[in-house]
Amino acid sequence: MSELVGADGVSRCSWGNSAPDYAVYHDTEWGVPLRGEAALFERMSLEAFQSGLSWLIILRKREGFRRAFAGFDPAAVARFTDADAARLLTDAGIVRNRAKIAATINNARAVAELDRPLDELLWSFAPSSPGRRPRTMADVPATSPESKAMAKELKKRGFSFVGPTTCYALMQATGMVDDHVAACFRAGG
């Protein structure tokens, strides 16, 4: 239990105590219900960029990502050209991964093709009832039936870099599921 109590005396999910940036993100954003096209497009994009990397890297480059991707306005990103993609590959303010940059632009275009709002689509996969509260971080799954269904539907609609694990991380980050451990001050809040 001691790893749950941070240097500030606050009991939180253990990962939230590993760096000050994590504590702020954990305490103010992770698991908070999030709506809105740009906000959800940002989180979807950042989760894709995080794939294979530390979330801390993404958090520390978040403002750079926002600047580089037009505040994550999907309509603006959908208009990005090959020249924009080439420019982004030289931008040290973001993770310069050709496939992830292309996926973000592609996903913005997929948002434009949706037959309903992005937040309505994504939130349709939120479980209808809360799951069992994890006791430890080891009890937190990497995927769920809902995240697998979300990934399948998004891929069918032309999205990329949206596998079941990325979709589950998106669900956690945006409050579709609440995976704060039982002893965390944010549990159920």
ZATILO-933663 format. One record per residue: x, y, z of N, C-alpha, C in turn; residue in three letters. Coordinates in nm, 3 decimals. Example, Ala and Ser with C-alpha at 12.3 -4.5 7.8 and 13.67 -1.06 7.14 Angstrom:
+---------+---------+---------+---------+---------+---------+---------+---------+---------+-----+
:    n_c1 :    n_c2 :    n_c3 :   ca_c1 :   ca_c2 :   ca_c3 :    c_c1 :    c_c2 :    c_c3 :  aa :
+---------+---------+---------+---------+---------+---------+---------+---------+---------+-----+
:   1.319 :  -0.569 :   0.780 :   1.230 :  -0.450 :   0.780 :   1.320 :  -0.330 :   0.780 : ALA :
:   1.285 :  -0.225 :   0.708 :   1.367 :  -0.106 :   0.714 :   1.290 :   0.003 :   0.787 : SER :
+---------+---------+---------+---------+---------+---------+---------+---------+---------+-----+
This chain:
+---------+---------+---------+---------+---------+---------+---------+---------+---------+-----+
:    n_c1 :    n_c2 :    n_c3 :   ca_c1 :   ca_c2 :   ca_c3 :    c_c1 :    c_c2 :    c_c3 :  aa :
+---------+---------+---------+---------+---------+---------+---------+---------+---------+-----+
:   0.082 :  -0.120 :   0.000 :   0.000 :   0.000 :   0.000 :   0.086 :   0.126 :   0.000 : MET :
:   0.209 :   0.120 :   0.050 :   0.291 :   0.240 :   0.062 :   0.319 :   0.306 :  -0.074 : SER :
:   0.327 :   0.226 :  -0.184 :   0.350 :   0.287 :  -0.315 :   0.229 :   0.368 :  -0.362 : GLU :
:   0.115 :   0.351 :  -0.294 :  -0.004 :   0.428 :  -0.329 :  -0.003 :   0.569 :  -0.270 : LEU :
:   0.079 :   0.590 :  -0.168 :   0.084 :   0.720 :  -0.103 :   0.204 :   0.797 :  -0.158 : VAL :
:   0.174 :   0.908 :  -0.222 :   0.279 :   0.989 :  -0.282 :   0.356 :   1.069 :  -0.179 : GLY :
:   0.462 :   1.134 :  -0.223 :   0.544 :   1.218 :  -0.135 :   0.461 :   1.330 :  -0.074 : ALA :
:   0.351 :   1.365 :  -0.141 :   0.263 :   1.470 :  -0.090 :   0.159 :   1.416 :   0.008 : ASP :
:   0.166 :   1.285 :   0.039 :   0.074 :   1.225 :   0.135 :  -0.060 :   1.184 :   0.076 : GLY :
:  -0.076 :   1.200 :  -0.056 :  -0.202 :   1.167 :  -0.123 :  -0.198 :   1.022 :  -0.171 : VAL :
:  -0.305 :   0.949 :  -0.143 :  -0.318 :   0.811 :  -0.188 :  -0.377 :   0.811 :  -0.328 : SER :
:  -0.299 :   0.762 :  -0.424 :  -0.344 :   0.759 :  -0.563 :  -0.294 :   0.630 :  -0.628 : ARG :
:  -0.338 :   0.603 :  -0.749 :  -0.288 :   0.489 :  -0.825 :  -0.135 :   0.501 :  -0.831 : CYS :
:  -0.065 :   0.389 :  -0.813 :   0.080 :   0.395 :  -0.797 :   0.152 :   0.468 :  -0.911 : SER :
:   0.108 :   0.452 :  -1.035 :   0.176 :   0.520 :  -1.146 :   0.170 :   0.672 :  -1.130 : TRP :
:   0.066 :   0.723 :  -1.064 :   0.050 :   0.866 :  -1.043 :   0.153 :   0.925 :  -0.949 : GLY :
:   0.224 :   0.839 :  -0.877 :   0.326 :   0.886 :  -0.783 :   0.468 :   0.880 :  -0.840 : ASN :
:   0.481 :   0.835 :  -0.965 :   0.615 :   0.813 :  -1.019 :   0.681 :   0.937 :  -1.077 : SER :
:   0.605 :   1.043 :  -1.104 :   0.661 :   1.168 :  -1.155 :   0.559 :   1.279 :  -1.129 : ALA :
:   0.605 :   1.400 :  -1.104 :   0.511 :   1.509 :  -1.080 :   0.411 :   1.530 :  -1.194 : PRO :
:   0.455 :   1.514 :  -1.320 :   0.365 :   1.528 :  -1.435 :   0.254 :   1.423 :  -1.428 : ASP :
:   0.291 :   1.303 :  -1.388 :   0.191 :   1.196 :  -1.374 :   0.090 :   1.230 :  -1.265 : TYR :
:   0.137 :   1.282 :  -1.152 :   0.047 :   1.315 :  -1.041 :  -0.058 :   1.417 :  -1.086 : ALA :
:  -0.015 :   1.520 :  -1.156 :  -0.109 :   1.622 :  -1.204 :  -0.209 :   1.560 :  -1.302 : VAL :
:  -0.159 :   1.483 :  -1.398 :  -0.247 :   1.419 :  -1.496 :  -0.345 :   1.324 :  -1.427 : TYR :
:  -0.294 :   1.242 :  -1.338 :  -0.379 :   1.148 :  -1.264 :  -0.486 :   1.221 :  -1.184 : HIS :
:  -0.446 :   1.325 :  -1.114 :  -0.537 :   1.394 :  -1.021 :  -0.641 :   1.481 :  -1.092 : ASP :
:  -0.610 :   1.528 :  -1.213 :  -0.701 :   1.624 :  -1.276 :  -0.766 :   1.577 :  -1.405 : THR :
:  -0.710 :   1.474 :  -1.472 :  -0.762 :   1.436 :  -1.602 :  -0.798 :   1.289 :  -1.617 : GLU :
:  -0.710 :   1.200 :  -1.574 :  -0.728 :   1.058 :  -1.603 :  -0.856 :   1.006 :  -1.539 : TRP :
:  -0.944 :   0.955 :  -1.621 :  -1.069 :   0.900 :  -1.571 :  -1.182 :   1.000 :  -1.558 : GLY :
:  -1.156 :   1.126 :  -1.592 :  -1.260 :   1.228 :  -1.587 :  -1.339 :   1.221 :  -1.718 : VAL :
:  -1.472 :   1.206 :  -1.711 :  -1.550 :   1.199 :  -1.835 :  -1.523 :   1.318 :  -1.926 : PRO :
:  -1.492 :   1.288 :  -2.051 :  -1.453 :   1.389 :  -2.149 :  -1.544 :   1.378 :  -2.271 : LEU :
:  -1.592 :   1.491 :  -2.317 :  -1.677 :   1.496 :  -2.437 :  -1.619 :   1.602 :  -2.531 : ARG :
:  -1.668 :   1.602 :  -2.652 :  -1.627 :   1.703 :  -2.750 :  -1.534 :   1.644 :  -2.854 : GLY :
:  -1.559 :   1.682 :  -2.977 :  -1.484 :   1.625 :  -3.089 :  -1.334 :   1.650 :  -3.079 : GLU :
:  -1.293 :   1.775 :  -3.061 :  -1.150 :   1.806 :  -3.058 :  -1.082 :   1.741 :  -2.938 : ALA :
:  -1.148 :   1.744 :  -2.822 :  -1.090 :   1.685 :  -2.701 :  -1.071 :   1.535 :  -2.717 : ALA :
:  -1.171 :   1.467 :  -2.771 :  -1.160 :   1.322 :  -2.789 :  -1.065 :   1.286 :  -2.902 : LEU :
:  -1.062 :   1.369 :  -3.008 :  -0.966 :   1.345 :  -3.115 :  -0.823 :   1.360 :  -3.063 : PHE :
:  -0.802 :   1.460 :  -2.977 :  -0.670 :   1.477 :  -2.916 :  -0.631 :   1.353 :  -2.838 : GLU :
:  -0.719 :   1.306 :  -2.751 :  -0.685 :   1.190 :  -2.668 :  -0.662 :   1.066 :  -2.754 : ARG :
:  -0.746 :   1.046 :  -2.855 :  -0.727 :   0.932 :  -2.944 :  -0.590 :   0.941 :  -3.012 : MET :
:  -0.556 :   1.059 :  -3.058 :  -0.428 :   1.079 :  -3.127 :  -0.310 :   1.059 :  -3.033 : SER :
:  -0.318 :   1.116 :  -2.914 :  -0.208 :   1.102 :  -2.819 :  -0.190 :   0.957 :  -2.775 : LEU :
:  -0.300 :   0.885 :  -2.754 :  -0.289 :   0.744 :  -2.718 :  -0.220 :   0.666 :  -2.829 : GLU :
:  -0.250 :   0.699 :  -2.955 :  -0.183 :   0.632 :  -3.067 :  -0.034 :   0.666 :  -3.068 : ALA :
:   0.000 :   0.792 :  -3.045 :   0.141 :   0.831 :  -3.040 :   0.213 :   0.763 :  -2.925 : PHE :
:   0.143 :   0.737 :  -2.816 :   0.204 :   0.674 :  -2.699 :   0.242 :   0.529 :  -2.724 : GLN :
:   0.174 :   0.464 :  -2.815 :   0.197 :   0.322 :  -2.841 :   0.347 :   0.292 :  -2.852 : SER :
:   0.395 :   0.208 :  -2.761 :   0.536 :   0.170 :  -2.759 :   0.627 :   0.267 :  -2.685 : GLY :
:   0.571 :   0.374 :  -2.632 :   0.649 :   0.475 :  -2.560 :   0.592 :   0.496 :  -2.420 : LEU :
:   0.661 :   0.573 :  -2.342 :   0.613 :   0.612 :  -2.210 :   0.511 :   0.724 :  -2.225 : SER :
:   0.402 :   0.717 :  -2.148 :   0.302 :   0.823 :  -2.150 :   0.364 :   0.954 :  -2.105 : TRP :
:   0.467 :   0.948 :  -2.021 :   0.534 :   1.068 :  -1.974 :   0.594 :   1.148 :  -2.090 : LEU :
:   0.648 :   1.079 :  -2.189 :   0.701 :   1.146 :  -2.309 :   0.590 :   1.225 :  -2.377 : ILE :
:   0.475 :   1.162 :  -2.391 :   0.361 :   1.226 :  -2.458 :   0.312 :   1.346 :  -2.377 : ILE :
:   0.298 :   1.328 :  -2.246 :   0.253 :   1.440 :  -2.162 :   0.346 :   1.560 :  -2.174 : LEU :
:   0.474 :   1.534 :  -2.175 :   0.571 :   1.644 :  -2.179 :   0.576 :   1.712 :  -2.316 : ARG :
:   0.527 :   1.646 :  -2.419 :   0.524 :   1.704 :  -2.554 :   0.382 :   1.747 :  -2.593 : LYS :
:   0.290 :   1.742 :  -2.501 :   0.149 :   1.767 :  -2.531 :   0.126 :   1.903 :  -2.596 : ARG :
:   0.186 :   2.007 :  -2.545 :   0.168 :   2.141 :  -2.605 :   0.225 :   2.145 :  -2.746 : GLU :
:   0.335 :   2.075 :  -2.767 :   0.392 :   2.067 :  -2.902 :   0.298 :   1.996 :  -2.998 : GLY :
:   0.236 :   1.889 :  -2.949 :   0.137 :   1.818 :  -3.031 :   0.019 :   1.909 :  -3.064 : PHE :
:  -0.029 :   1.982 :  -2.965 :  -0.144 :   2.072 :  -2.988 :  -0.110 :   2.177 :  -3.093 : ARG :
:   0.009 :   2.232 :  -3.084 :   0.052 :   2.333 :  -3.181 :   0.067 :   2.270 :  -3.319 : ARG :
:   0.131 :   2.155 :  -3.325 :   0.158 :   2.089 :  -3.453 :   0.032 :   2.041 :  -3.524 : ALA :
:  -0.067 :   2.000 :  -3.445 :  -0.189 :   1.945 :  -3.502 :  -0.309 :   2.038 :  -3.486 : PHE :
:  -0.286 :   2.167 :  -3.501 :  -0.393 :   2.267 :  -3.507 :  -0.494 :   2.253 :  -3.394 : ALA :
:  -0.443 :   2.234 :  -3.272 :  -0.531 :   2.221 :  -3.157 :  -0.619 :   2.098 :  -3.163 : GLY :
:  -0.579 :   2.002 :  -3.245 :  -0.654 :   1.878 :  -3.267 :  -0.795 :   1.904 :  -3.320 : PHE :
:  -0.807 :   2.009 :  -3.400 :  -0.932 :   2.033 :  -3.472 :  -0.932 :   1.934 :  -3.589 : ASP :
:  -1.019 :   1.833 :  -3.586 :  -1.013 :   1.732 :  -3.692 :  -1.032 :   1.789 :  -3.833 : PRO :
:  -1.117 :   1.890 :  -3.849 :  -1.139 :   1.948 :  -3.982 :  -1.010 :   2.012 :  -4.034 : ALA :
:  -0.935 :   2.078 :  -3.947 :  -0.809 :   2.140 :  -3.989 :  -0.704 :   2.033 :  -4.021 : ALA :
:  -0.694 :   1.932 :  -3.936 :  -0.594 :   1.826 :  -3.958 :  -0.628 :   1.747 :  -4.085 : VAL :
:  -0.756 :   1.729 :  -4.113 :  -0.797 :   1.656 :  -4.234 :  -0.747 :   1.725 :  -4.361 : ALA :
:  -0.723 :   1.855 :  -4.353 :  -0.674 :   1.930 :  -4.470 :  -0.521 :   1.928 :  -4.481 : ARG :
:  -0.452 :   1.863 :  -4.388 :  -0.306 :   1.857 :  -4.395 :  -0.264 :   1.787 :  -4.524 : PHE :
:  -0.157 :   1.838 :  -4.582 :  -0.104 :   1.786 :  -4.708 :   0.022 :   1.703 :  -4.682 : THR :
:   0.078 :   1.650 :  -4.788 :   0.206 :   1.578 :  -4.776 :   0.314 :   1.672 :  -4.724 : ASP :
:   0.307 :   1.799 :  -4.761 :   0.405 :   1.898 :  -4.712 :   0.390 :   1.917 :  -4.561 : ALA :
:   0.266 :   1.917 :  -4.512 :   0.245 :   1.926 :  -4.367 :   0.303 :   1.804 :  -4.296 : ASP :
:   0.280 :   1.686 :  -4.352 :   0.335 :   1.565 :  -4.292 :   0.487 :   1.570 :  -4.289 : ALA :
:   0.547 :   1.617 :  -4.396 :   0.694 :   1.630 :  -4.401 :   0.742 :   1.731 :  -4.297 : ALA :
:   0.670 :   1.841 :  -4.282 :   0.704 :   1.942 :  -4.180 :   0.699 :   1.881 :  -4.041 : ARG :
:   0.596 :   1.801 :  -4.014 :   0.582 :   1.740 :  -3.882 :   0.695 :   1.644 :  -3.850 : LEU :
:   0.750 :   1.580 :  -3.953 :   0.863 :   1.489 :  -3.931 :   0.989 :   1.562 :  -3.884 : LEU :
:   0.992 :   1.693 :  -3.899 :   1.108 :   1.771 :  -3.853 :   1.079 :   1.846 :  -3.723 : THR :
:   0.958 :   1.830 :  -3.669 :   0.916 :   1.905 :  -3.549 :   0.959 :   1.832 :  -3.422 : ASP :
:   1.061 :   1.885 :  -3.355 :   1.112 :   1.822 :  -3.233 :   1.014 :   1.835 :  -3.116 : ALA :
:   0.909 :   1.912 :  -3.132 :   0.810 :   1.929 :  -3.026 :   0.712 :   1.813 :  -3.015 : GLY :
:   0.720 :   1.719 :  -3.110 :   0.632 :   1.603 :  -3.109 :   0.714 :   1.476 :  -3.126 : ILE :
:   0.650 :   1.362 :  -3.121 :   0.714 :   1.235 :  -3.154 :   0.712 :   1.226 :  -3.306 : VAL :
:   0.830 :   1.219 :  -3.366 :   0.841 :   1.222 :  -3.512 :   0.840 :   1.080 :  -3.568 : ARG :
:   0.721 :   1.025 :  -3.575 :   0.701 :   0.891 :  -3.626 :   0.610 :   0.901 :  -3.749 : ASN :
:   0.665 :   0.866 :  -3.864 :   0.594 :   0.881 :  -3.991 :   0.457 :   0.811 :  -3.989 : ARG :
:   0.451 :   0.688 :  -3.941 :   0.326 :   0.612 :  -3.941 :   0.222 :   0.674 :  -3.848 : ALA :
:   0.266 :   0.725 :  -3.734 :   0.172 :   0.784 :  -3.639 :   0.122 :   0.921 :  -3.686 : LYS :
:   0.208 :   0.996 :  -3.751 :   0.167 :   1.124 :  -3.810 :   0.064 :   1.098 :  -3.920 : ILE :
:   0.094 :   1.001 :  -4.007 :   0.001 :   0.966 :  -4.115 :  -0.132 :   0.917 :  -4.058 : ALA :
:  -0.127 :   0.839 :  -3.950 :  -0.249 :   0.788 :  -3.887 :  -0.333 :   0.903 :  -3.831 : ALA :
:  -0.269 :   1.002 :  -3.772 :  -0.343 :   1.115 :  -3.716 :  -0.415 :   1.193 :  -3.826 : THR :
:  -0.346 :   1.216 :  -3.935 :  -0.410 :   1.285 :  -4.049 :  -0.522 :   1.199 :  -4.106 : ILE :
:  -0.495 :   1.072 :  -4.125 :  -0.596 :   0.978 :  -4.173 :  -0.718 :   0.976 :  -4.080 : ASN :
:  -0.694 :   0.971 :  -3.950 :  -0.804 :   0.964 :  -3.854 :  -0.888 :   1.092 :  -3.854 : ASN :
:  -0.824 :   1.205 :  -3.877 :  -0.900 :   1.330 :  -3.889 :  -0.993 :   1.323 :  -4.009 : ALA :
:  -0.944 :   1.267 :  -4.116 :  -1.029 :   1.250 :  -4.236 :  -1.142 :   1.151 :  -4.208 : ARG :
:  -1.114 :   1.048 :  -4.131 :  -1.218 :   0.950 :  -4.095 :  -1.324 :   1.016 :  -4.007 : ALA :
:  -1.284 :   1.107 :  -3.919 :  -1.381 :   1.180 :  -3.837 :  -1.477 :   1.256 :  -3.928 : VAL :
:  -1.423 :   1.318 :  -4.032 :  -1.506 :   1.396 :  -4.124 :  -1.610 :   1.310 :  -4.197 : ALA :
:  -1.581 :   1.182 :  -4.210 :  -1.672 :   1.091 :  -4.280 :  -1.776 :   1.026 :  -4.189 : GLU :
:  -1.766 :   1.049 :  -4.058 :  -1.859 :   0.984 :  -3.965 :  -2.003 :   1.028 :  -3.989 : LEU :
:  -2.094 :   0.937 :  -3.964 :  -2.236 :   0.966 :  -3.978 :  -2.300 :   1.012 :  -3.847 : ASP :
:  -2.218 :   1.027 :  -3.745 :  -2.262 :   1.081 :  -3.616 :  -2.141 :   1.140 :  -3.546 : ARG :
:  -2.162 :   1.222 :  -3.444 :  -2.049 :   1.286 :  -3.376 :  -1.950 :   1.185 :  -3.318 : PRO :
:  -1.822 :   1.220 :  -3.321 :  -1.718 :   1.132 :  -3.269 :  -1.745 :   1.094 :  -3.124 : LEU :
:  -1.783 :   1.191 :  -3.039 :  -1.804 :   1.156 :  -2.899 :  -1.920 :   1.059 :  -2.881 : ASP :
:  -2.023 :   1.072 :  -2.962 :  -2.137 :   0.979 :  -2.955 :  -2.090 :   0.838 :  -2.993 : GLU :
:  -2.012 :   0.829 :  -3.100 :  -1.960 :   0.699 :  -3.144 :  -1.873 :   0.636 :  -3.034 : LEU :
:  -1.774 :   0.711 :  -2.985 :  -1.683 :   0.655 :  -2.886 :  -1.755 :   0.617 :  -2.757 : LEU :
:  -1.840 :   0.706 :  -2.709 :  -1.910 :   0.680 :  -2.583 :  -2.012 :   0.566 :  -2.595 : TRP :
:  -2.050 :   0.529 :  -2.716 :  -2.143 :   0.417 :  -2.732 :  -2.080 :   0.285 :  -2.687 : SER :
:  -1.949 :   0.283 :  -2.672 :  -1.878 :   0.163 :  -2.627 :  -1.851 :   0.161 :  -2.476 : PHE :
:  -1.887 :   0.266 :  -2.406 :  -1.868 :   0.269 :  -2.260 :  -1.956 :   0.161 :  -2.198 : ALA :
:  -1.902 :   0.086 :  -2.104 :  -1.984 :  -0.017 :  -2.038 :  -2.108 :   0.045 :  -1.974 : PRO :
:  -2.218 :  -0.028 :  -1.978 :  -2.344 :   0.024 :  -1.923 :  -2.343 :   0.027 :  -1.771 : SER :
:  -2.261 :  -0.054 :  -1.710 :  -2.249 :  -0.051 :  -1.564 :  -2.102 :  -0.056 :  -1.528 : SER :
:  -2.067 :   0.007 :  -1.415 :  -1.925 :   0.007 :  -1.377 :  -1.877 :  -0.134 :  -1.346 : PRO :
:  -1.754 :  -0.157 :  -1.383 :  -1.694 :  -0.287 :  -1.352 :  -1.649 :  -0.292 :  -1.207 : GLY :
:  -1.592 :  -0.400 :  -1.173 :  -1.539 :  -0.417 :  -1.038 :  -1.418 :  -0.327 :  -1.019 : ARG :
:  -1.413 :  -0.254 :  -0.910 :  -1.301 :  -0.163 :  -0.883 :  -1.173 :  -0.244 :  -0.864 : ARG :
:  -1.067 :  -0.211 :  -0.939 :  -0.940 :  -0.284 :  -0.920 :  -0.881 :  -0.256 :  -0.782 : PRO :
:  -0.827 :  -0.361 :  -0.722 :  -0.764 :  -0.346 :  -0.591 :  -0.621 :  -0.294 :  -0.608 : ARG :
:  -0.553 :  -0.344 :  -0.710 :  -0.416 :  -0.302 :  -0.740 :  -0.406 :  -0.275 :  -0.890 : THR :
:  -0.298 :  -0.213 :  -0.932 :  -0.278 :  -0.188 :  -1.074 :  -0.267 :  -0.320 :  -1.152 : MET :
:  -0.223 :  -0.426 :  -1.086 :  -0.216 :  -0.557 :  -1.152 :  -0.354 :  -0.608 :  -1.190 : ALA :
:  -0.457 :  -0.557 :  -1.125 :  -0.595 :  -0.598 :  -1.154 :  -0.657 :  -0.520 :  -1.270 : ASP :
:  -0.587 :  -0.421 :  -1.320 :  -0.640 :  -0.338 :  -1.429 :  -0.611 :  -0.408 :  -1.562 : VAL :
:  -0.716 :  -0.433 :  -1.641 :  -0.693 :  -0.502 :  -1.770 :  -0.630 :  -0.410 :  -1.873 : PRO :
:  -0.575 :  -0.471 :  -1.978 :  -0.518 :  -0.394 :  -2.090 :  -0.621 :  -0.376 :  -2.200 : ALA :
:  -0.720 :  -0.462 :  -2.204 :  -0.827 :  -0.454 :  -2.302 :  -0.957 :  -0.498 :  -2.235 : THR :
:  -1.066 :  -0.481 :  -2.305 :  -1.197 :  -0.527 :  -2.258 :  -1.279 :  -0.566 :  -2.379 : SER :
:  -1.389 :  -0.636 :  -2.360 :  -1.475 :  -0.664 :  -2.476 :  -1.519 :  -0.534 :  -2.546 : PRO :
:  -1.544 :  -0.430 :  -2.467 :  -1.585 :  -0.301 :  -2.525 :  -1.473 :  -0.237 :  -2.606 : GLU :
:  -1.349 :  -0.244 :  -2.556 :  -1.239 :  -0.183 :  -2.631 :  -1.210 :  -0.261 :  -2.759 : SER :
:  -1.232 :  -0.391 :  -2.755 :  -1.216 :  -0.472 :  -2.877 :  -1.323 :  -0.435 :  -2.979 : LYS :
:  -1.445 :  -0.416 :  -2.931 :  -1.555 :  -0.376 :  -3.021 :  -1.531 :  -0.236 :  -3.077 : ALA :
:  -1.482 :  -0.144 :  -2.992 :  -1.453 :  -0.008 :  -3.038 :  -1.346 :  -0.011 :  -3.147 : MET :
:  -1.238 :  -0.085 :  -3.123 :  -1.129 :  -0.093 :  -3.221 :  -1.180 :  -0.149 :  -3.353 : ALA :
:  -1.260 :  -0.252 :  -3.346 :  -1.315 :  -0.313 :  -3.468 :  -1.400 :  -0.213 :  -3.546 : LYS :
:  -1.486 :  -0.140 :  -3.476 :  -1.573 :  -0.043 :  -3.542 :  -1.493 :   0.073 :  -3.600 : GLU :
:  -1.395 :   0.123 :  -3.525 :  -1.313 :   0.234 :  -3.575 :  -1.235 :   0.192 :  -3.699 : LEU :
:  -1.179 :   0.073 :  -3.697 :  -1.104 :   0.025 :  -3.814 :  -1.197 :   0.010 :  -3.934 : LYS :
:  -1.318 :  -0.040 :  -3.909 :  -1.417 :  -0.053 :  -4.017 :  -1.449 :   0.083 :  -4.079 : LYS :
:  -1.441 :   0.187 :  -3.997 :  -1.471 :   0.323 :  -4.044 :  -1.347 :   0.396 :  -4.097 : ARG :
:  -1.236 :   0.324 :  -4.111 :  -1.117 :   0.381 :  -4.174 :  -1.012 :   0.437 :  -4.080 : GLY :
:  -1.031 :   0.426 :  -3.950 :  -0.932 :   0.475 :  -3.855 :  -0.814 :   0.378 :  -3.848 : PHE :
:  -0.696 :   0.431 :  -3.809 :  -0.578 :   0.346 :  -3.792 :  -0.510 :   0.378 :  -3.659 : SER :
:  -0.421 :   0.287 :  -3.617 :  -0.354 :   0.297 :  -3.487 :  -0.456 :   0.300 :  -3.373 : PHE :
:  -0.560 :   0.219 :  -3.385 :  -0.666 :   0.213 :  -3.285 :  -0.696 :   0.068 :  -3.248 : VAL :
:  -0.594 :  -0.003 :  -3.199 :  -0.615 :  -0.140 :  -3.156 :  -0.686 :  -0.145 :  -3.022 : GLY :
:  -0.722 :  -0.264 :  -2.977 :  -0.796 :  -0.279 :  -2.851 :  -0.726 :  -0.221 :  -2.728 : PRO :
:  -0.593 :  -0.231 :  -2.722 :  -0.520 :  -0.175 :  -2.607 :  -0.523 :  -0.023 :  -2.611 : THR :
:  -0.500 :   0.035 :  -2.727 :  -0.508 :   0.181 :  -2.742 :  -0.649 :   0.229 :  -2.711 : THR :
:  -0.749 :   0.157 :  -2.758 :  -0.888 :   0.196 :  -2.730 :  -0.919 :   0.185 :  -2.581 : CYS :
:  -0.865 :   0.083 :  -2.514 :  -0.891 :   0.072 :  -2.370 :  -0.822 :   0.188 :  -2.295 : TYR :
:  -0.701 :   0.222 :  -2.335 :  -0.633 :   0.336 :  -2.272 :  -0.713 :   0.464 :  -2.294 : ALA :
:  -0.769 :   0.480 :  -2.414 :  -0.856 :   0.595 :  -2.442 :  -0.978 :   0.593 :  -2.351 : LEU :
:  -1.037 :   0.478 :  -2.332 :  -1.155 :   0.465 :  -2.245 :  -1.121 :   0.503 :  -2.101 : MET :
:  -1.005 :   0.460 :  -2.055 :  -0.960 :   0.495 :  -1.919 :  -0.936 :   0.645 :  -1.907 : GLN :
:  -0.863 :   0.700 :  -2.004 :  -0.824 :   0.841 :  -1.998 :  -0.943 :   0.934 :  -2.002 : ALA :
:  -1.049 :   0.893 :  -2.072 :  -1.163 :   0.982 :  -2.094 :  -1.284 :   0.948 :  -2.006 : THR :
:  -1.263 :   0.863 :  -1.907 :  -1.369 :   0.835 :  -1.810 :  -1.476 :   0.739 :  -1.856 : GLY :
:  -1.457 :   0.673 :  -1.968 :  -1.555 :   0.573 :  -2.011 :  -1.553 :   0.454 :  -1.918 : MET :
:  -1.436 :   0.428 :  -1.861 :  -1.420 :   0.330 :  -1.754 :  -1.344 :   0.399 :  -1.641 : VAL :
:  -1.367 :   0.353 :  -1.520 :  -1.299 :   0.410 :  -1.402 :  -1.210 :   0.302 :  -1.343 : ASP :
:  -1.082 :   0.308 :  -1.374 :  -0.987 :   0.209 :  -1.326 :  -0.898 :   0.261 :  -1.213 : ASP :
:  -0.942 :   0.365 :  -1.143 :  -0.868 :   0.406 :  -1.025 :  -0.877 :   0.293 :  -0.922 : HIS :
:  -0.762 :   0.257 :  -0.862 :  -0.763 :   0.149 :  -0.764 :  -0.841 :   0.189 :  -0.640 : VAL :
:  -0.886 :   0.090 :  -0.567 :  -0.976 :   0.111 :  -0.454 :  -0.924 :   0.212 :  -0.353 : ALA :
:  -0.793 :   0.211 :  -0.325 :  -0.737 :   0.300 :  -0.223 :  -0.709 :   0.441 :  -0.276 : ALA :
:  -0.726 :   0.464 :  -0.404 :  -0.699 :   0.595 :  -0.464 :  -0.804 :   0.698 :  -0.423 : CYS :
:  -0.761 :   0.820 :  -0.396 :  -0.855 :   0.924 :  -0.356 :  -0.955 :   0.955 :  -0.468 : PHE :
:  -0.923 :   0.922 :  -0.592 :  -1.012 :   0.949 :  -0.705 :  -1.110 :   0.835 :  -0.731 : ARG :
:  -1.095 :   0.723 :  -0.665 :  -1.181 :   0.606 :  -0.688 :  -1.328 :   0.644 :  -0.671 : ALA :
:  -1.403 :   0.622 :  -0.779 :  -1.546 :   0.648 :  -0.773 :  -1.581 :   0.795 :  -0.775 : GLY :
:  -1.484 :   0.882 :  -0.791 :  -1.510 :   1.026 :  -0.789 :  -1.494 :   1.085 :  -0.920 : GLY :
+---------+---------+---------+---------+---------+---------+---------+---------+---------+-----+
